[in-house]
């Protein structure tokens, strides 16, 4: 790949000396990336020790939603919950998930591990083939970034959930 110079050059002679001046043509944006806390949720579980403890936190967070929500739980080295982030809100039957959106917040939060989850408004917690595919893709992306994907929970209704880790699918 070659980089090209976009600024124009002009040569001038001033008292026998040659000078080159450049006129600026375009600006380069300068960004600052921040993570903003939107609030807090009271919970009994601050450390994730099992899929059941993760389910307790996620069930509280997703209580009352009427569409599919894809959520990432951010965890430190000791699996303490750093935070929760809703990656996407979909329809009754689907939610679009891109690995960059899942890991963007994980990198900003400086987390060591993540746990991903989504709800099935139908109540059926059995994972679809798309659920299995995105789980594998996120696990591979996490391995490249050095962020472990510990589990993927599919939240149903009436206290039911499916854990990919418990079923040795992760």
N, C-alpha and C positions, 0 to 999 in steps of 0.2 A: 504494500500500500504506500502510495506517495502522498506526501502532504504538499499542498500548493500554497503559495503566498497570495493573500487576497488584497493586501494593502499596496497601493501604487507607490512607485519611487520617482522622485524628481531630483535632478542634479542641478546645483547652483554653483556659481563661482563668485566668491566674495573676497576681494582684495587678494586675488591670486591663489586662494585656497579653494579646494573643492569640497563641498559638503553634500551629503545626501539627506534629504528630509522625506518623511513618509506621512501620508495623510491617512488618518484612521477612517475606515469605511464601515465597519460593523462592530457592534458591542458583543461581548461574551457574557452571558448571564452568570451570576455568582449565586449559589444556592446555600442555604442552611437547612439541614435536615433535623427535625425535632420529633419527639414522641410526646403526645399530649394526653394527659390523664383526663378522662371524661367524667369520672365519678368512682364510687366504691360500692361494692356489694357485700353485705354481711354474710359470712359463711362460717360453718363449724370446722370445715376442712381447709387448712392452709398448706398442708404438706400432702402430696399425692403418694400414697403407699400401694394403691391397688386400683383396678378399674372401678370398683365400687366407690372408693373415695372420690375419684374423678367424676363419676356419674352424679354423686351428690352435689358437687359444685355446679356441674353443667346443667343438671335438671333445674336448679334454682335460677340459673342464668337464662335458660330457654323457656322457663315457665310462661305459658300463655301465648307463645308465638303461633301464628296461623299459617306461616309459610316455612319452607325449608331454609334454615340458617346454617352456614358452614363457619365453624368457630375454631380458633387456635388458642390453646391454653399455653401460656409462656411459663417456663419453669427454670429455676436456677440449678446449680450443680447438685443440690440436695433435694431436688424436686419440690421445693417451696414454690407456691404459685406467685409469680411476678405480676401476672395480669391475664385478662381475657380480651380477645379481639374478634369481632365478627368480620370475617373475610368477605362473605357475600350473603345476600338474601335473595333467594330464588322464588320459584313458584311453588305450587302444591306438590310437585313431583320432581323438581330438579333445581340445582344450584350450580352456577358456573364457578370453577375454582382454577386459578392459575398459580403454579408454584411460586412465582415471583411475589404475588400478593401475600401468600402464607409466610414466606421467609423475610419479606421486607420488615414487618413488625418484629419478627424474632431477632433479626440482626440489630435493629434499633434498640430493642429492650435488652440486648446483651445476654440473651438467655442461652443456656447450655442444652436444654431439652425442650421439646414441644410435645403436646398431645393434641391431636386434631379430633374434631367431632362434628356431627351434624344430626339434625333431627329428621325424622320421617313423620310428617303431619298425619299420615294415614294410620300411624300407630304400629305398623309392622316394622320390626327392627332388623329384619334380615337384609344384609347388604346386597346391592345390585352388582352387576358386572362392572358398571362405571365406578361404583364405590371401591371395588377391589383394584381397578386400574389406577385410580387417583392415589390410593394408598401406596401402591408400589412406586409410583412416580415421585410422590413426596418423600418417601423413604430414601430413594436414590438421590434426590436433590439435597436432602438433609445430610447424607453421607458426604457429598461433595463439599458442603459448607461447614461440616464439623458440628452440626446440630442434630442430635438424636431425635427421631420420631419414636416416642415410646409406645403410643397406642393410637388407634382410631376407634372412637365409639360412635355407634349409630344409636341414637336415642329414640325409643319408641314411646308408647304410653303405658300407663298403669305400672310403672316401676320396671319396665322391661328395657333392656339395652343389649347391644351386641358389641363385644370387645374383640378386635382383631388380635390383640396380644394374648388374651385368654384362650383364643381358638388356634394359637400358633400360626396365624396368617400374616404375621409381620416379621 
